[in-house]
Amino acid sequence: MPKQIYDVLIVGSGHSGGMAAGVLTQKGLRVLMLNAGPVPDLEKDRVFKPTHELPYRGFGNPNAHLDHVFQANEFNANTWVNEKEVPYSHAPDAPYNWVRVRLLGGRSLFWARQSFRLSDFEFKAANYPGGAGDNWPISLADLDPYYSRVEQQFRVVGRKEGWPQFPDGNFTAGVEGTDSECQKRMTAVANKMGIPVSRMRAALGDNGLASSLNLSIPGALATGKLDIVPNAVVREVTVDKNTGRATGVHFLDRHTRREMHASARVVILAAGTLESTRLLLNSGIANSSGLIGHYLIDQLYGCTVVAAMPEARDGKANPALIGGGLFMPRFRNLGKDEKRNFRGGYCLPMGTGSTPDAKYFPEYGPALQKKLDSYAGACITGGIYGEVLPRYENHVRINKSQQDAWGIPTLHIEARYGENERNLCKDAADTMEELYKACGFEILVKSDKVNPPGYSIHELGTCRMGDDPKKSVLNKWNQSHDIKNLLVVDGSAFVTGGWQNPTMTILALSMRASEHLAEEMGKGNL
Ligand SMILES: Cc1cc2nc3c(=O)[nH]c(=O)nc-3n(C[C@H](O)[C@H](O)[C@H](O)COP(=O)(O)OP(=O)(O)OC[C@H]3O[C@@H](n4cnc5c(N)ncnc54)[C@H](O)[C@@H]3O)c2cc1C
């Protein structure tokens, strides 16, 4: 690595870090990106292997140490962070699913690309009686131009609706299919119940890949202004004791464990919400508010209701009758006079035309096979993405008695869902049941069980932004209140989580913060 003082040093190469690198290099700044893991070989790693070529024949490597990664399997086990190498702890009665990727590109290589904007029901939650949390220092209008550019870059497709709780984006034209009979019936019944029905919004990216590795980093490299150091595990942000300014970071080579220092005029943390927070806590900086690590939020997943359309059973399912998805954006707690036993809202993503899981039937052998044949292609599945209340007590802190493979203290995560989340889930399950029944469907499964916090892989908060340095960690430009040349541009800055998957908002915030930073550096203010 060339010995020099960079203009900006970025820790992390996922969506948030990639976006920052793209913006800053286009503005002519010299940028160094450090990433904890290796560079993936997309050509080689995306090749599909037959099960018989896998050492454990697809049943999974018992030594993979991925206890909390529910989507890990033998095909993809080498992509996730090994929990033995980088462990974390939680109370036995409060499990937390922390799913991490350290390859260059981070989780952007694997995300499902569902792409939504937050609305002012989330940015200005405190202004609404049923709002879930405090106000952000910015509104949808502030982020709108950045969302628009991100949506264009990531080629987001969606149907424009004009609903305030589901803000439309700058969509790429997609192909609208014809609704099946089942979709039409469900839409009519949902609308009668006051539930709006739209379609999923998703980023097409390029050839199905919408990652920093193919959409942000190549442009940054093309400027000649970006240096990337993979396998660089950052341990600490360094600060000049006299000026109070960040000076760079200490990092270790992943393989040799040799410790080095990299210097820059500005440090940007983009290590993914909880890793950025861990770095700040381990550095012991930027925490005059005492709030770093607090107000951990995510979206809650779970709550499954599965039904069958009787007319589609016994081999009668066909594309005209059943098939296609429906997306019902938030419809609760939008009105001023609405009285619920929970705050916030949820959406209902639904699919039709599936075959039910064998576990839904209390039979086995030929009787079970008969059932599965009868219900093949005739099912409707619904779940929720639900809003989680930001609570001070849901937090992370450094676990002083545990270190990772590089001797860096790990995180202890303390997050629990409460009555609000349980009531919200119950409302969602009851609503889905009511909807299905009104459609004439047979209910196969109804569960209002919530998955553990973290399960959605959308961890947010812990360095919330705000105008008051006593009540927030970052200002509205993702800059530390305490250390002006230190920014955090990932999901840590969120004040409320919303029910919407967060990545479009993370990208838009990172773009906005980076452009502001470049402007300020240009004016000599930093
Ligand atoms: C399977 C899956 C499906 C998903 N689906 C969706 C979806 O449909 N919609 C949606 O909005 N979101 C989705 N997400 C979430 C989305 O991927 C994340 O919100 C987003 O990618 C976060 O980007 P990030 O840059 O903040 O963090 P990350 O992608 O986690 O990147 C962080 C980077 O920091 C690096 N790093 C960490 N610690 C250090 C350190 N100490 N030193 C140096 N480098 C470090 C890592 O190597 C990593 O590259 C999904 C995630 C997964 C895994």
The ligand as an SDF file (V2000), in Angstrom:
LIG
                    3D

 53 58  0  0  0  0  0  0  0  0999 V2000
  -29.4220  -12.7110    2.1020 C   0  0  0  0  0  0  0  0  0  0  0  0
  -29.6910  -11.2520    2.2820 C   0  0  0  0  0  0  0  0  0  0  0  0
  -30.8370  -10.6810    1.7180 C   0  0  0  0  0  0  0  0  0  0  0  0
  -31.0750   -9.3060    1.8560 C   0  0  0  0  0  0  0  0  0  0  0  0
  -32.1400   -8.7580    1.2060 N   0  0  0  0  0  0  0  0  0  0  0  0
  -32.3500   -7.4200    1.2590 C   0  0  0  0  0  0  0  0  0  0  0  0
  -33.3900   -6.8230    0.4960 C   0  0  0  0  0  0  0  0  0  0  0  0
  -34.1040   -7.4830   -0.2570 O   0  0  0  0  0  0  0  0  0  0  0  0
  -33.5750   -5.4930    0.6080 N   0  0  0  0  0  0  0  0  0  0  0  0
  -32.7980   -4.7050    1.4060 C   0  0  0  0  0  0  0  0  0  0  0  0
  -33.0400   -3.5010    1.4800 O   0  0  0  0  0  0  0  0  0  0  0  0
  -31.7840   -5.2570    2.1160 N   0  0  0  0  0  0  0  0  0  0  0  0
  -31.5320   -6.5810    2.0580 C   0  0  0  0  0  0  0  0  0  0  0  0
  -30.4880   -7.1370    2.7550 N   0  0  0  0  0  0  0  0  0  0  0  0
  -29.6730   -6.2550    3.6020 C   0  0  0  0  0  0  0  0  0  0  0  0
  -28.6030   -5.5230    2.7920 C   0  0  0  0  0  0  0  0  0  0  0  0
  -27.7600   -6.4490    2.2180 O   0  0  0  0  0  0  0  0  0  0  0  0
  -27.8370   -4.5850    3.7280 C   0  0  0  0  0  0  0  0  0  0  0  0
  -28.7300   -3.6270    4.2600 O   0  0  0  0  0  0  0  0  0  0  0  0
  -26.7480   -3.8030    3.0190 C   0  0  0  0  0  0  0  0  0  0  0  0
  -26.0500   -4.5900    2.1140 O   0  0  0  0  0  0  0  0  0  0  0  0
  -25.8200   -3.2030    4.0550 C   0  0  0  0  0  0  0  0  0  0  0  0
  -24.7240   -2.5780    3.4270 O   0  0  0  0  0  0  0  0  0  0  0  0
  -23.5100   -2.0290    4.2750 P   0  0  0  0  0  0  0  0  0  0  0  0
  -22.5440   -1.4290    3.3340 O   0  0  0  0  0  0  0  0  0  0  0  0
  -24.0340   -1.1340    5.3320 O   0  0  0  0  0  0  0  0  0  0  0  0
  -22.9040   -3.2810    5.0530 O   0  0  0  0  0  0  0  0  0  0  0  0
  -22.1990   -4.6310    4.5480 P   0  0  0  0  0  0  0  0  0  0  0  0
  -22.7280   -5.0720    3.2580 O   0  0  0  0  0  0  0  0  0  0  0  0
  -22.2800   -5.5660    5.6940 O   0  0  0  0  0  0  0  0  0  0  0  0
  -20.6800   -4.2130    4.3120 O   0  0  0  0  0  0  0  0  0  0  0  0
  -19.8030   -4.0000    5.3570 C   0  0  0  0  0  0  0  0  0  0  0  0
  -18.3830   -4.2160    4.8810 C   0  0  0  0  0  0  0  0  0  0  0  0
  -17.5180   -3.8250    5.9320 O   0  0  0  0  0  0  0  0  0  0  0  0
  -16.4640   -4.7220    6.0340 C   0  0  0  0  0  0  0  0  0  0  0  0
  -15.9990   -4.7310    7.4230 N   0  0  0  0  0  0  0  0  0  0  0  0
  -16.6870   -5.0640    8.5250 C   0  0  0  0  0  0  0  0  0  0  0  0
  -15.9190   -4.9330    9.6190 N   0  0  0  0  0  0  0  0  0  0  0  0
  -14.7090   -4.4980    9.1840 C   0  0  0  0  0  0  0  0  0  0  0  0
  -13.4870   -4.1880    9.8320 C   0  0  0  0  0  0  0  0  0  0  0  0
  -13.3440   -4.2540   11.1540 N   0  0  0  0  0  0  0  0  0  0  0  0
  -12.4380   -3.8060    9.0700 N   0  0  0  0  0  0  0  0  0  0  0  0
  -12.5450   -3.7000    7.7260 C   0  0  0  0  0  0  0  0  0  0  0  0
  -13.6830   -3.9750    7.0750 N   0  0  0  0  0  0  0  0  0  0  0  0
  -14.7530   -4.3650    7.7850 C   0  0  0  0  0  0  0  0  0  0  0  0
  -17.0000   -6.0570    5.5860 C   0  0  0  0  0  0  0  0  0  0  0  0
  -15.9650   -6.8140    5.0450 O   0  0  0  0  0  0  0  0  0  0  0  0
  -18.0650   -5.6690    4.5610 C   0  0  0  0  0  0  0  0  0  0  0  0
  -17.5690   -5.7430    3.2650 O   0  0  0  0  0  0  0  0  0  0  0  0
  -30.1980   -8.4970    2.6270 C   0  0  0  0  0  0  0  0  0  0  0  0
  -29.0490   -9.0780    3.1930 C   0  0  0  0  0  0  0  0  0  0  0  0
  -28.7850  -10.4380    3.0160 C   0  0  0  0  0  0  0  0  0  0  0  0
  -27.5280  -11.0130    3.5990 C   0  0  0  0  0  0  0  0  0  0  0  0
  1  2  1  0
  2  3  1  0
  2 52  2  0
  3  4  2  0
  4  5  1  0
  4 50  1  0
  5  6  2  0
  6  7  1  0
  6 13  1  0
  7  8  2  0
  7  9  1  0
  9 10  1  0
 10 11  2  0
 10 12  1  0
 12 13  2  0
 13 14  1  0
 14 15  1  0
 14 50  1  0
 15 16  1  0
 16 17  1  0
 16 18  1  0
 18 19  1  0
 18 20  1  0
 20 21  1  0
 20 22  1  0
 22 23  1  0
 23 24  1  0
 24 25  2  0
 24 26  1  0
 24 27  1  0
 27 28  1  0
 28 29  2  0
 28 30  1  0
 28 31  1  0
 31 32  1  0
 32 33  1  0
 33 34  1  0
 33 48  1  0
 34 35  1  0
 35 36  1  0
 35 46  1  0
 36 37  1  0
 36 45  1  0
 37 38  2  0
 38 39  1  0
 39 40  1  0
 39 45  2  0
 40 41  1  0
 40 42  2  0
 42 43  1  0
 43 44  2  0
 44 45  1  0
 46 47  1  0
 46 48  1  0
 48 49  1  0
 50 51  2  0
 51 52  1  0
 52 53  1  0
M  END
$$$$
